[in-house]
């Protein structure tokens, strides 16, 4: 059986190259997971180098503490990367960070543990919270949310064309008995999906959408990106690895907006040197090679984007 602490970090070498590690630098792994990227970052740091790791999952934090118990170069924080700015301020790091890494989405240990409720392939409690100690579980939400709200979430975050049918089926089912397990939800959504995509479970998009909503993933990402600009030093790098088109679109638009600077009306003339640019894109989007995708199928949708702070 695969260990629940096993996770293959995606675009590992590519992410480290993008961060342009300096031996005495200060780096933030804002979504620690199981530490694949963090361990490689540390291997490139000297005695003066420092690493701050953040994760909202208590199990990830426990793993980090075991992994880095003897390394005083590492600071570990349990929290969301949406609090990156506050975490940096508490440690007097604002404007002094050389690189911020964001590896988005769920980790293999979260997906593989039935008790976490992320996956429709394992029956378990319908939870889906990255931090099970706070917030509303998926079961609580699907048992209480209005049909229109369920439909909106599945359509907006899952890009599911049968969202209304699925929401209607969820509400009809819960009138008979409440949802408590992943299998219940997967079966109801499966029956409500009239057109299955080849090679994809019919509940994939709905589960993804509910998970994104429960964990406020896109809102947290928006906040974390903006705060990364403040905590980075001039020349510092932001590296974001996305696994979903909505995440990648958000990262792409954010970098473009930082590069273009505040928009002014078209009729107002402005020179290139007057553009208040805060970041610039570094290279093009990076995707895993065929060998990595063959080795780790979960890497197939990954997209990495890089930006550097310029002002």
N, C-alpha and C positions, 0 to 999 in steps of 0.2 A: 504493500500500500504506500502511496506517495505521502511523504511527511507533510504535515500541515504547515511546516515552516519552510517548505521548498518553494522557491519562486525564481524563475529564470528572468532576470532583468533584461528588458528589451533595449536594443540599440546601445549596448553597454559601452563598447569602445568608441562608438560615434559620439555618444553623449559626453564622454570624458574629453575627447578631442575638441568638441564644441565649447566646453567650459574653459579651455586653455589654462589648465591648472598651473598655478605657481606654487612652488614648494612652501613658501611662507604665507600663502593666501588664506583667506577666510571664505568658506563656502557653506551654503545652506541646501540640504536635501529636504525640500519642503513636503515631500510625500514619501517617507522612508520605506514603507512596505515591509520587505524583508531584508533590505540593506545591500542589495547587489551593487547598486551605484555607489552607495556610501563607502563600502569596503574598498572599491577601486579608487575612489577619490582619496581615501586615507593612505593607500599605497603610494600615491604620488606626492603626498605632503611630507615635509620635513618636520623637525621637532617644533618649529615655530608656527607651523600651519594649524588651522583650526577648522572644525566642522560642527555645524549645528544641524541636528536632525529633528524633524517635526512629523507627527502623525496623529490623527484623531482616533485611531484604532488602539485600544488598550493592549491588545495582544501583540501588535507591532512594536509598541513601546517596551513591553516586557522582553521581547526578542532583542531589541536594541540594547537594553540594559545588560542582558546576558552577553551579547556579542562584544560590547565595548567596555565591559566592566573595568578592564585594566588600562584603558587608553584615556589619559586625561586631556587629550586634544579634542575630545568629543563632548558636546553638550546635547542633552536629550530633552525634548519638550513634548508633552501630551497636549495636543490641541489641533485645531484646523489651520491649514495654511492661509485661510481667510484672516487669521490674526497675525500674519507675518510681520506687519508693521509694528504692532504692539509688542510682540515678542522681541523684535530687534531693538525697540526703544528701551525695553526693560534691561537689556544687556549692553546698551550704549553702542549698538552696531550700525545705526542708520548712516548711510552714506559710506560705509566701510566694507561692504561685502563684495567679494570678487566674482562670485557666481551663485546663481540660484537655479536649482534643478527642480522641475515639476514633472513627475511621472504619473499621469492621470489615470482615472478609472480604478477598477478593483484588482486586487492581487490574486494570484493562484491560491494561496492559503484561504483567503476569504471565500473564493468560489468552491473550493474543495471541501470545506467544512459544512456538512448539512445543518449544523446548529446555527449557522449564520444566516441561512435563508436567502442567499443570493441566487442560487442556481435551481433551475427547474429539473435538472438531471438527478438531483438528490432530494429525497423527501425529508423535510425538517420544518422547524418553526418558521413561520412567514415573518421574518424580521427585516433583513436588508440594511440595517443601520451599520455604518462603519464604526460608530461609537455606540455600542449597545447600552451604555450607561445613561444616555440622554436622548431626548427627542421622541418622536412618534414612530412606532414600528409600521411596517408595511401592512400587517394584519389590522392594526388599529385604523389605519387610513382607509383601506379598501372596505372595511366594515362600516365606515361612517361618512365618507366623502359623498357629495352629491354626484349623481350620474353625469351631469355635464362637466363637472370638475375631473372626474376619472377619464372621461372621453378626451378632454383638453390635454391632460397630462400624457396620455398614451399617444395622442396624435402629435403633440408638440415635441416631446422628448424622445419618443420612439419612432417618429415619422411613419406611423402605422396607419395605412389607409382604411382599415376596418376598426378604427378606434371606437366609433359609436356602437357598433355591434358588440364589441368586447365589453364596453362599459355597461350596456344594457344587460348582458349576460351575467356580469359580476353582481349587479344590483338584484337581479332575479334570484340568483343563487343565495345571496346573503339573507334574503327574506325567509328562506327555508332553514338555513343554518349559517352561523358566522364562519368566516375564513379563519383558519388557524395554521394551515400547513402550505408549503410550496406546491405540493402535488395537487391540492384542491384548486389553487389558482391556475396552475398550468393546465389542468384538465378543462376547466371552464373556458379559458382563453382559447385553447386548442379547438374546442368544439365550436367556438364563435368565429373561427377563422376559416373562411370558405376557399381561400386560395393560398396554399402553402408554398413557400419559396423553396426551391430545390436546395438540399443540403443544409437547411436551417429549420430549427424547431419552430413551430407556429407561435409559440409564446415568447420567442426571443425578444422581439421589439417591445412587447408590453412589460416584461420583467425589467428590461433595461430602462424603460421610461419611468417606471415606479421607483426603481433604485435611484435614478438621477434626482427625482423629485424628493424622495424621503431624505436624501443626504444634501439637498440644496447644492448639488455639484456645480452647476453652471454659475450660480450666484457667487459661490465661494471662489470659483476660478476667476471671475471678473474682478473680485476684490483683491485676490492674491496677486494678479498681474499688475494692477495699479500700484499696489504696495511695494512690489518688487522694484519698481522704478525708483522709489524713495530710498530703499535700503541698499541698492547697488552703488558702488563707487563708479567714478568716471572710468570707462573701459571695462566695467564689469559685465558679465554675460548672463543673459536669461536663456535657459534651455527648457523647452516644454515639449513633452512627448504625449500626444493625444491618441486615443483609440476609437474615437467616435467623431463623426462629421460635425456635430454641433460644437464639440470641444475645439476641434481644429479650426473651424470657421471663426470661433470667438478669439482664439489665439492669433490667427492670421490678421483679423481685422484690428485687433489691439495693436499689434506691431506696426501695421500700416498707419494707424492713426498717430502713433507716437513718432513715426518717421515723417509724416506730413506736417505735424504740428497743428495748432489751433487753426480752424478753417475761417477764412475771412470772405466777405462777399466778393463775387467775381469782378465787380466794377472797381474794386480798390486795388491799385497796382502794388505789388510787393516783390522785392528782389529775393533771389535764392538765399542770400546771406541774412535775410530778415526772418526766415522761417525758424520758428522756435522748436526745433527738433530735439526730442529727448532721447530717442533710441534710433538705431538703424538696423535693418535686417542684415544678417550675416549669411550669405549664400542662399541656396534654395532649400525647399523642404526636403528632408532626408527620410527615406523609407528603408525598411530592412531588406537585405539581400535574399535571394532565393534559398541560400543555405540556412540562414537564420529562421526563415519561415518554415522550412522543412523540419528543422529541429524543434521549433516552438510555434505551433499553429496559432497561438494567441497573438503572435507578433504581426500577423498578416495585415491588420488594419492600422498599424502604428504609423504615425507621422510626427517627425521631430522638426521644430522650428527654433531658430536661434536669433537673438537680438543682442546688441551691445549698447550700453548706455553711453551717450555722447555729450550730454549736458545735464 
